[in-house]
């Protein structure tokens, strides 16, 4: 019988029983934390005699969950002796070393992750079993502390008229969506508890994903190439960014990229269509769209939906909850940027510091051959439109902008409309914390001054 390993998951302690063959490589790692001292001693000797730095990711991942002092001491000793690093029980320090040195991973690492995380949620084995195809490093996939859909998505949530939303104050942050005349507001104070909504907007199914840790709200059309993808919250993170999963194949999906990252769908050219969304205040959104719908507090869940309640401590500091391979100190970790990536320029990404945009309400730029203009209003909300060769030099932060020829353009949510009816279409963009965007796209260009 495999020796039980006790894991802390919330307030619960879970045991790991089961019959295994003594010769399998993974068994040696499990025996390292055995209650049988002789087995643990033998496993320690064998791991060190056969040491490869690729073993480190297994040991560091185990260290997070073993609650007994003896097992922690053994793991720390083997790690330090094998790697010749003196990092003690600094989990983030060990992960940084692994990501920086890139020692590779054990050939059965995905099986190990399946065996480990099935103890926290039996469904977790679906993500890692059977040696899944992946376009991200499996050792950068970390458990976020909740079971699958433990942060429950809102599925076609109840919407109410603006006049009924007496729970909102004008300065409350909302994510505004306006597609083909369907106008909706999703308050941050609600989505911080749910991190995802699935809704029908303008006659099409959409998935809105809010990653609290990286400060980003992205809206996707749920269908790609005619196939609907029913997405949920996996419980795992990649570089502090929420990983989604789809219910049909149990593939893990990147929130930032909108594409499969681990599992059967990887490599099939699937990418969700990103739609435009704006981060603004309730007062500004309601002023622009008095007929807007907005989320009701009747979500079916009991939560304290007060403004700023969820993740209050996390948002109050610049510290991270989960480390990333590299930080860029040109901005503070949680400084907000307007993040842009376009399908027409797949190799380029752009981050514009919101502090720069607040002082430059009209900003022209380009990604690849796509030229665009960013219009930022007094609430700090930024909207991005293709510029089509026009040069804009001012706008009234409401509904009118003027090009350098003096022509007046009407600013709508979906487009800029010229004096003779020509249209410059809205382009997708979203807010993000600088550390999260840079971790995903380290080659991104940054505009900060």
MOUR-V789832 format. One record per backbone hydrogen bond with DSSP energy under -0.5 kcal/mol. NH is the residue of the N-H (numbers start at 0). CO is the residue of the C=O. E is the energy in kcal/mol with one decimal. If there is no record, write none. Layout:
# MOUR-V789832
nh	co	e
NH	CO	E
NH	CO	E
This chain:
# MOUR-V789832
nh	co	e
1	17	-3.5
6	13	-1.8
7	64	-0.7
8	6	-0.6
8	11	-2.5
11	8	-2.0
13	6	-1.8
16	14	-0.6
23	20	-1.1
26	23	-1.0
27	23	-0.8
27	24	-0.9
28	24	-0.8
28	25	-0.5
29	25	-1.8
30	26	-2.7
31	27	-1.0
32	29	-1.3
33	30	-1.8
36	34	-0.8
39	35	-2.3
40	36	-2.6
41	37	-2.3
42	38	-2.7
43	39	-2.3
44	40	-2.2
45	41	-2.4
46	42	-2.8
47	43	-2.0
48	44	-2.6
49	45	-2.3
50	47	-1.3
54	51	-2.8
55	52	-1.6
57	54	-0.7
58	54	-1.7
59	55	-3.0
60	56	-1.9
61	57	-2.3
62	58	-2.2
63	59	-1.0
64	61	-1.7
65	61	-1.6
66	5	-0.9
71	67	-1.8
72	68	-2.4
73	69	-2.2
74	70	-2.6
75	71	-2.5
76	72	-2.6
77	73	-2.7
78	74	-2.6
79	75	-2.6
80	76	-2.7
81	77	-2.7
82	78	-2.6
83	79	-1.7
86	84	-0.6
89	86	-2.2
90	88	-1.6
93	89	-2.4
94	90	-2.7
95	91	-2.4
96	92	-2.0
97	93	-2.6
98	94	-2.9
99	95	-2.3
100	96	-2.6
101	97	-2.2
105	53	-0.9
108	105	-2.1
111	107	-2.4
112	108	-2.5
113	109	-2.1
114	110	-2.6
115	111	-2.7
116	112	-2.8
117	113	-1.4
118	115	-1.1
119	116	-1.0
120	116	-2.0
123	120	-2.5
124	121	-1.0
125	122	-1.5
126	123	-1.5
127	123	-0.7
128	124	-2.3
130	127	-0.6
134	260	-2.6
135	260	-0.6
139	136	-1.4
140	137	-1.4
141	139	-0.7
141	236	-2.2
143	234	-2.9
145	234	-0.5
148	232	-2.8
149	146	-2.8
151	149	-0.8
153	195	-2.7
154	152	-0.6
155	153	-0.7
155	197	-4.2
159	293	-3.1
161	291	-1.1
163	160	-1.4
164	160	-0.6
164	161	-1.3
165	163	-2.1
167	164	-1.5
171	168	-1.8
173	279	-2.6
174	185	-1.9
175	173	-0.7
175	277	-3.2
176	183	-2.8
178	181	-2.3
181	178	-2.5
182	180	-0.8
183	176	-3.1
184	292	-1.6
185	174	-2.1
186	184	-0.6
187	172	-2.3
188	172	-0.6
189	186	-1.0
190	186	-2.2
191	187	-2.4
192	189	-1.6
193	189	-0.5
193	190	-0.9
194	190	-4.0
196	207	-2.3
197	153	-3.0
198	205	-2.2
200	198	-0.7
200	203	-2.9
203	200	-1.7
205	198	-3.2
206	219	-2.7
207	196	-2.9
208	206	-0.5
208	217	-3.1
209	194	-2.1
209	207	-0.5
210	208	-0.6
210	215	-2.6
211	209	-0.8
214	210	-0.8
215	210	-1.6
217	208	-2.5
218	274	-0.6
219	206	-2.8
220	272	-2.7
221	204	-2.3
223	226	-2.3
226	223	-1.9
227	225	-0.5
228	221	-2.0
229	227	-0.6
230	228	-0.9
231	244	-2.1
233	231	-0.6
233	242	-1.7
236	141	-2.7
237	240	-2.6
238	139	-1.0
240	237	-1.5
242	235	-2.2
243	241	-0.5
243	252	-2.1
244	231	-1.6
245	250	-1.6
246	229	-2.3
249	245	-2.2
251	261	-2.7
252	243	-2.9
253	258	-2.7
254	241	-1.0
257	253	-1.8
258	253	-0.6
260	251	-3.7
261	251	-1.8
262	132	-3.2
265	262	-1.7
267	264	-1.5
271	257	-3.0
273	271	-0.5
274	218	-2.9
276	428	-0.8
277	175	-2.0
279	173	-2.5
279	277	-0.6
281	171	-2.6
282	169	-2.6
284	280	-2.6
285	281	-2.7
286	282	-1.8
287	283	-2.0
288	284	-2.5
291	288	-2.1
292	182	-2.1
293	159	-2.3
294	184	-1.7
295	157	-2.5
298	296	-2.0
302	300	-0.9
304	302	-1.1
308	305	-1.9
311	308	-1.4
314	310	-2.6
315	311	-1.2
316	312	-0.5
316	313	-1.0
328	326	-0.6
330	327	-0.9
334	331	-1.6
336	431	-2.7
337	351	-3.2
338	336	-0.7
338	429	-3.6
339	349	-2.7
344	341	-1.5
345	342	-0.6
347	344	-1.9
349	339	-2.2
350	444	-2.8
351	337	-2.1
352	350	-0.5
352	446	-2.7
353	335	-2.2
355	352	-0.7
356	352	-1.8
357	353	-2.2
358	354	-0.8
358	355	-0.6
359	355	-0.6
359	356	-0.7
362	373	-2.1
364	371	-2.2
366	369	-2.2
369	366	-2.4
370	368	-0.8
371	364	-2.6
372	384	-3.0
373	362	-3.1
374	372	-0.5
374	382	-2.8
375	360	-2.2
375	373	-0.5
376	380	-2.4
379	376	-1.8
382	374	-2.5
383	426	-0.5
384	372	-2.6
385	424	-2.7
386	370	-1.9
387	370	-0.6
389	386	-2.6
391	389	-0.5
392	401	-2.1
393	401	-1.2
395	399	-2.5
400	408	-2.4
401	393	-2.8
402	406	-2.1
403	390	-2.8
405	402	-2.3
408	400	-3.8
409	416	-2.9
410	398	-2.0
411	409	-0.8
411	414	-2.3
415	423	-2.5
416	409	-2.6
416	414	-0.5
417	415	-0.6
417	421	-3.5
420	417	-1.8
423	415	-2.3
424	422	-0.5
425	413	-2.4
426	383	-3.1
429	338	-1.6
431	336	-1.6
432	213	-3.3
433	334	-2.6
434	332	-2.8
436	432	-2.1
437	433	-2.6
438	434	-2.2
439	435	-1.6
440	436	-2.8
443	440	-2.1
444	348	-2.3
446	350	-2.7
447	445	-0.6
